[in-house]
Amino acid sequence: MIKIKEYCYVSKKHDGIYLDCSYDPDFLEVFKNRIPAQDRKWHPDIKQWWVSSKWAKQAIRDAQIFFNEIIEC
């Protein structure tokens, strides 16, 4: 059984934020529908999403819906 993370790490850098959350298809659907493609980028090498500062607050609000704890680093 895979234990699912109940938290999402948020790191502010590179004129935006990085999100380090466990895979959740429902979160991804909301995230991709609300954050324009040009303002988000998946980094497979570090398994994190980068979101521009323009959409950072929205991304954090969305994460708060799906994860019990948002940890700012």
NULO-738746 format. One record per residue: residue number from 0; residue in three letters; x, y, z of N, C-alpha, C, CB in turn. Coordinates in steps of 0.2 Angstrom, whole numbers, plus 5000, padded with zeros to 4 digits. Glycine has a CB too. Layout:
R num residuo   nX   nY   nZ  caX  caY  caZ   cX   cY   cZ  cbX  cbY  cbZ
R NUM     ala    X    Y    Z    X    Y    Z    X    Y    Z    X    Y    Z
...
***
This chain:
R num residuo   nX   nY   nZ  caX  caY  caZ   cX   cY   cZ  cbX  cbY  cbZ
R   0     met 5004 4994 5000 5000 5000 5000 5004 5006 5000 4995 5000 5006
R   1     ile 5003 5011 4996 5007 5017 4995 5003 5022 5000 5007 5020 4988
R   2     lys 5007 5025 5004 5005 5030 5009 5005 5037 5005 5009 5031 5015
R   3     ile 4999 5040 5005 4999 5047 5001 5000 5052 5006 4991 5047 4999
R   4     lys 5004 5057 5003 5006 5063 5007 5000 5067 5009 5011 5067 5003
R   5     glu 5000 5070 5014 4994 5074 5016 4997 5081 5017 4991 5072 5023
R   6     tyr 5002 5083 5013 5005 5089 5014 5008 5091 5007 5011 5090 5019
R   7     cys 5009 5098 5006 5012 5100 5000 5017 5105 5002 5006 5103 4995
R   8     tyr 5023 5104 4999 5028 5109 5001 5028 5115 4995 5035 5106 5000
R   9     val 5029 5121 4998 5029 5127 4993 5035 5131 4994 5023 5132 4995
R  10     ser 5039 5131 4989 5046 5135 4990 5045 5141 4985 5052 5130 4988
R  11     lys 5047 5147 4987 5047 5153 4983 5054 5154 4980 5045 5159 4987
R  12     lys 5054 5154 4974 5060 5155 4970 5059 5156 4963 5065 5150 4971
R  13     his 5064 5159 4959 5064 5160 4952 5057 5164 4950 5065 5153 4948
R  14     asp 5056 5169 4953 5050 5173 4951 5044 5169 4951 5051 5176 4944
R  15     gly 5043 5165 4956 5037 5161 4957 5037 5156 4963 5035 5157 4950
R  16     ile 5034 5151 4962 5034 5146 4967 5035 5139 4964 5028 5146 4972
R  17     tyr 5038 5134 4968 5038 5127 4967 5033 5123 4971 5045 5124 4967
R  18     leu 5029 5119 4969 5025 5115 4973 5028 5107 4972 5018 5115 4970
R  19     asp 5028 5105 4978 5030 5098 4979 5025 5094 4983 5037 5097 4983
R  20     cys 5020 5091 4979 5015 5088 4981 5014 5080 4979 5008 5091 4980
R  21     ser 5011 5076 4982 5010 5070 4980 5005 5070 4974 5007 5065 4985
R  22     tyr 5005 5065 4970 5001 5064 4964 4994 5064 4966 5003 5058 4959
R  23     asp 4990 5068 4964 4983 5068 4965 4979 5070 4958 4980 5072 4971
R  24     pro 4976 5066 4955 4973 5068 4948 4968 5073 4949 4970 5061 4945
R  25     asp 4964 5073 4954 4959 5078 4955 4962 5085 4956 4954 5077 4961
R  26     phe 4968 5085 4960 4971 5092 4961 4974 5094 4954 4977 5091 4966
R  27     leu 4977 5089 4950 4980 5091 4944 4975 5094 4939 4983 5085 4941
R  28     glu 4969 5091 4939 4964 5094 4935 4962 5101 4936 4957 5089 4935
R  29     val 4961 5102 4943 4959 5109 4945 4965 5114 4944 4958 5109 4953
R  30     phe 4971 5112 4946 4977 5115 4945 4978 5117 4937 4983 5112 4947
R  31     lys 4978 5113 4933 4979 5114 4926 4973 5118 4923 4979 5107 4922
R  32     asn 4967 5118 4925 4961 5122 4923 4962 5129 4925 4955 5119 4925
R  33     arg 4965 5130 4931 4965 5137 4933 4972 5141 4932 4964 5137 4941
R  34     ile 4977 5137 4931 4984 5140 4930 4985 5139 4923 4990 5137 4935
R  35     pro 4986 5145 4919 4987 5144 4912 4994 5141 4910 4988 5152 4909
R  36     ala 4994 5137 4905 5000 5133 4903 5007 5137 4903 4999 5130 4896
R  37     gln 5006 5143 4901 5012 5147 4900 5015 5150 4907 5011 5154 4896
R  38     asp 5011 5149 4912 5012 5151 4919 5014 5145 4924 5007 5155 4922
R  39     arg 5015 5139 4921 5016 5133 4925 5021 5129 4921 5010 5130 4927
R  40     lys 5025 5125 4924 5029 5120 4921 5031 5115 4926 5036 5124 4918
R  41     trp 5030 5109 4923 5032 5103 4927 5040 5101 4926 5028 5097 4924
R  42     his 5043 5100 4931 5050 5099 4931 5051 5091 4933 5055 5103 4936
R  43     pro 5052 5087 4928 5052 5080 4930 5058 5078 4934 5051 5076 4924
R  44     asp 5064 5081 4933 5070 5079 4936 5069 5080 4944 5076 5083 4934
R  45     ile 5065 5085 4946 5064 5086 4953 5057 5085 4955 5066 5094 4955
R  46     lys 5053 5083 4951 5046 5081 4952 5042 5087 4956 5046 5075 4956
R  47     gln 5043 5093 4953 5039 5098 4956 5036 5103 4950 5044 5102 4960
R  48     trp 5031 5106 4952 5028 5111 4947 5031 5118 4949 5020 5111 4948
R  49     trp 5033 5122 4944 5034 5129 4945 5028 5133 4943 5041 5131 4941
R  50     val 5026 5138 4946 5021 5142 4945 5023 5149 4945 5014 5141 4950
R  51     ser 5021 5153 4940 5024 5160 4940 5021 5164 4946 5022 5164 4934
R  52     ser 5024 5169 4948 5022 5173 4954 5015 5176 4953 5026 5179 4955
R  53     lys 5013 5177 4946 5006 5180 4945 5001 5175 4947 5006 5181 4937
R  54     trp 5002 5169 4947 4997 5163 4949 4998 5160 4955 4996 5159 4943
R  55     ala 5004 5162 4959 5006 5158 4965 5000 5158 4970 5012 5162 4968
R  56     lys 4997 5163 4972 4992 5163 4977 4986 5158 4975 4989 5170 4978
R  57     gln 4984 5158 4968 4979 5154 4966 4981 5146 4967 4977 5155 4959
R  58     ala 4987 5145 4965 4990 5138 4966 4990 5136 4973 4997 5138 4963
R  59     ile 4992 5140 4978 4992 5138 4985 4985 5137 4987 4995 5144 4989
R  60     arg 4980 5142 4985 4973 5141 4987 4970 5134 4985 4969 5146 4984
R  61     asp 4972 5132 4978 4970 5125 4976 4973 5120 4980 4972 5125 4968
R  62     ala 4980 5120 4981 4983 5115 4985 4980 5114 4992 4990 5117 4986
R  63     gln 4977 5120 4995 4974 5120 5002 4968 5116 5002 4973 5127 5004
R  64     ile 4965 5115 4996 4958 5111 4995 4960 5104 4996 4955 5113 4989
R  65     phe 4966 5102 4993 4967 5095 4992 4972 5092 4997 4970 5093 4985
R  66     phe 4976 5096 5000 4981 5093 5005 4980 5096 5012 4988 5095 5003
R  67     asn 4981 5092 5017 4979 5094 5024 4984 5100 5026 4980 5088 5029
R  68     glu 4990 5100 5024 4995 5105 5027 4999 5107 5021 4999 5101 5032
R  69     ile 5000 5114 5021 5004 5117 5016 5010 5120 5020 5000 5123 5012
R  70     ile 5016 5117 5018 5022 5119 5021 5026 5124 5017 5026 5113 5023
R  71     glu 5027 5130 5019 5031 5135 5016 5038 5134 5018 5029 5142 5017
R  72     cys 5043 5133 5013 5050 5132 5014 5054 5138 5012 5053 5126 5010
***
